[in-house]
Amino acid sequence: MNQKELTRWLRIGIAGVCIIMLVSFIIVIPGAIFRRADEELMIARYRTLIIILSEIAIIPCIYALIRAWCVTDEIAKDNSFSKENVMNMKQIGLCALIESIYLFIFCIVMAILNHFCFEEFALYSFVLALISCTIFVAAVCLAHLIDKAAAIKAENDSIV
């Protein structure tokens, strides 16, 4: 797989994640909350708060996807091992960490409001927080490896 093909597939993947994320945050999550609000009075009381808290979670995701797009730009320029990619991967990791902390707090808030009505929202938030932690660890590890590769590349370029 060459640089162009890799860049194209990465951009298709990022665009696909954007579409899925937007559909989820604009249609699926509010729809599920409104459907549950019709069934249970407690959720109806906190419906707007839950939707606002859910929609805030999209902000770090969007920023991370923008940074991922910047990584594909560097790959397209055949500059995979660069300080820009190190910075971008660290920012993606930071976004994942922020998302993880936010979702964990969201999980606690849902548990405090009413532990019986919000158990599925709390469970989903907790699972997403664990996934975000995994993304954080992977992004930081990749940033470290890219930084080491960039140093080796710079050393080789200076010798030649």
Secondary structure, 3 states (H helix, E strand, C coil): CCHHHHHHHHHHHHHHHHHHHHHHHHHHHHHHHHHHHHHCHHHHHCHHHHHHHHHHCHHHHHHHHHHHHHHHHHHHCCCCCCHHHHHHHHHHHHHHHHHHHHHHHHHHHHHHHCCCCCHHHHHHHHHHHHHHHHHHHHHHHHHHHHHHHHHHHHHHHHHC
